[in-house]
């Protein structure tokens, strides 16, 4: 199971990022555990300078805006 962190204040784009990861996981058959990290200090400690940020298994893979769904599928498959 892949652990995915969505970093952001809980805005609409953060919710969209979580949905995008969930849809990509279902499409690829990868089991994921999605955690929404909204604490500003935790977001900064993760190195996220622009939200939403996405971390997979402790590695920050994206910050700012929404990534392409195909890119998310690639990250989950790695």
C-alpha positions in Angstrom: 0.0 0.0 0.0 1.3 3.4 -1.0 1.0 6.2 1.6 0.0 9.5 -0.1 0.0 12.9 1.7 -2.0 15.8 0.3 -0.5 19.0 1.6 -2.7 22.1 1.7 -5.1 24.2 3.7 -8.1 22.1 2.6 -9.1 24.3 -0.3 -11.0 23.2 -3.4 -7.7 22.4 -5.3 -6.5 20.2 -2.4 -9.8 18.3 -2.5 -9.4 17.9 -6.3 -5.8 16.7 -5.8 -7.0 14.0 -3.3 -9.8 12.9 -5.8 -7.2 12.8 -8.6 -4.9 10.5 -6.6 -7.9 8.3 -5.6 -9.1 8.0 -9.2 -5.6 7.2 -10.4 -5.1 4.6 -7.7 -8.4 2.9 -8.7 -7.5 3.0 -12.4 -4.1 1.4 -11.8 -5.2 -1.0 -9.1 -2.7 0.4 -6.6 -3.8 0.5 -3.0 -3.3 3.9 -1.4 -3.8 5.5 2.0 -4.5 9.2 1.5 -3.8 11.6 4.4 -4.7 15.3 4.1 -2.1 17.4 5.9 -3.5 20.8 6.7 -1.2 22.0 9.5 0.9 24.9 8.1 4.0 23.9 10.0 3.8 20.3 8.8 3.3 21.6 5.2 6.4 23.8 5.5 8.4 21.0 7.1 7.6 18.8 4.1 9.1 21.5 1.8 5.8 22.5 0.1 6.1 26.1 -1.0 2.9 26.1 -3.1 -0.2 24.1 -2.5 -1.5 21.6 -3.1 1.5 19.4 -2.6 1.6 15.6 -3.0 3.9 13.2 -1.3 4.1 9.5 -1.9 5.8 7.3 0.7 7.5 10.2 2.3 8.8 11.7 -1.0 7.5 15.1 -2.2 6.6 14.6 -5.9 4.5 17.7 -6.7 3.8 21.2 -5.5 1.4 23.9 -6.8 -1.6 23.3 -9.0 -3.0 20.0 -10.1 -0.7 17.4 -11.8 -1.7 15.5 -14.9 -3.6 12.3 -14.1 -1.2 10.2 -16.2 1.7 11.6 -14.2 0.0 10.6 -10.9 -0.5 7.1 -12.3 3.2 7.0 -13.1 4.1 8.1 -9.6 1.9 5.5 -8.0 3.4 2.7 -10.2 7.0 3.5 -9.4 
